[in-house]
Amino acid sequence: RSEMCIRDSLSGILAYVTFTASFASAIFSSTVGAISLHYGISTEVATLGVTLYVLGFAAGPTFWAPASELSGRRWPITAGVFGYSIFTVATATAKDVQTIMLTRFFAGLFAASPLSIVPAAFSDIYNNRTRGIAIAMFAMAVFVGPFASPFTGGFIVMSYLGWRWTMYIAAIMGFLGSALLLLFYKETYAPALLMAKAAT
């Protein structure tokens, strides 16, 4: 029973970091109007912030997926979520448009780590009979993030907080996720566990 409890809590952490990565992809869309006014650019140029994040999503798995097979699941996913949080803070504190665009791309590149590693981690900890439910939870986290973030971001942008706080909140969520991974997520990849056992 305790093993099942550990497995469920690991799954919850993994689903949360996946949700955070996808949440940050669309929250920027609510800031487009405010950013175009603030920097004196067109809304089309401001929308590049969303596009570049998604391009980072597309490029990221080419690095994160092989890294998870070579060194296990724990460190690549923790490094990815932490890197995403750092670059999201950099977006929030950006002084010009170029910095926003660069940091959005790299935030997406690092945020691709949960998207590419979490299904592999679920295949490590669930058997064929129960894996379908876990993958359905992963898929829900991926799709609920972009659904929930635009109106959340809209409330933040229209409040006294301003557009920068959409990025600060996304970064805080990321830092919480990386802390949870660091403290509670144990390695699940069998070859990496075997190598660690052989080394001791």
Residue pairs with C-beta under 8 A, 6 or more apart in sequence:
7 125
7 126
9 184
10 121
10 125
10 184
10 185
10 186
10 188
11 122
11 125
11 134
11 137
13 177
13 180
13 181
13 184
13 185
14 77
14 114
14 118
14 121
14 122
14 138
14 185
15 118
15 137
15 138
15 140
15 141
16 141
16 177
16 180
17 77
17 81
17 114
17 118
17 174
17 177
17 178
17 180
17 181
18 114
18 115
18 118
18 138
18 141
18 142
18 145
19 141
19 142
19 144
19 145
20 81
20 84
20 111
20 114
20 145
20 170
20 173
20 174
20 177
21 81
21 84
21 111
21 112
21 113
21 114
21 115
21 145
22 115
22 141
22 142
22 143
22 144
22 145
22 146
23 145
23 146
23 148
23 149
23 170
23 173
24 53
24 84
24 88
24 107
24 111
24 145
24 149
24 170
24 173
24 174
25 50
25 53
25 54
25 57
25 108
25 111
25 145
25 146
25 149
26 50
26 145
26 146
26 147
26 149
26 150
26 153
27 149
27 150
27 152
27 153
27 166
27 167
27 169
27 170
28 49
28 50
28 53
28 104
28 153
28 166
28 167
29 47
29 50
29 149
29 150
29 153
30 149
30 150
30 151
30 152
30 153
30 154
30 156
30 157
30 163
30 166
31 46
31 49
31 153
31 157
31 163
31 166
31 167
32 43
32 46
32 47
32 49
32 50
33 43
33 46
33 157
34 157
34 162
34 163
35 41
35 46
35 49
35 97
35 100
35 163
36 42
36 43
36 45
36 46
38 163
39 46
39 96
39 97
41 97
45 97
48 101
48 104
49 91
49 100
49 101
49 104
50 104
52 101
52 104
52 105
52 108
53 104
53 105
53 107
53 108
53 111
54 108
55 105
55 108
56 104
56 105
56 106
56 107
56 108
56 109
56 110
56 111
56 112
57 108
57 109
57 111
57 112
57 115
58 112
59 108
59 109
59 112
60 80
60 108
60 109
60 110
60 111
60 112
60 113
60 115
60 116
61 112
61 115
61 116
63 109
64 76
64 77
64 80
64 112
64 113
64 116
64 117
65 116
65 117
65 120
67 76
68 76
68 77
68 116
68 117
68 120
68 189
69 120
69 189
71 192
72 187
72 188
72 189
72 191
72 192
72 193
73 117
73 120
73 121
73 124
73 187
73 188
73 189
73 192
74 181
74 185
74 186
74 187
74 188
76 113
76 117
77 113
77 114
77 117
77 118
77 121
77 181
77 185
78 178
78 181
78 182
78 185
79 110
79 113
80 110
80 111
80 112
80 113
80 114
80 117
81 110
81 111
81 113
81 114
81 174
81 177
81 178
81 181
82 110
82 174
82 175
82 178
83 106
83 109
83 110
83 113
84 107
84 110
84 111
84 113
84 174
85 171
85 174
85 175
85 177
85 178
86 171
87 103
87 104
87 106
87 107
87 110
88 103
88 107
88 167
88 170
88 171
88 174
89 167
89 168
89 171
90 99
90 103
90 107
91 99
91 100
91 103
91 104
91 107
91 167
92 164
92 165
92 167
92 168
92 171
93 164
94 100
94 103
115 142
118 138
119 135
119 138
120 189
121 188
121 189
122 131
122 134
122 135
122 138
123 131
124 188
124 189
124 190
125 134
125 188
126 133
126 134
153 166
156 162
156 163
156 165
156 166
156 169
157 163
157 166
187 193
187 196
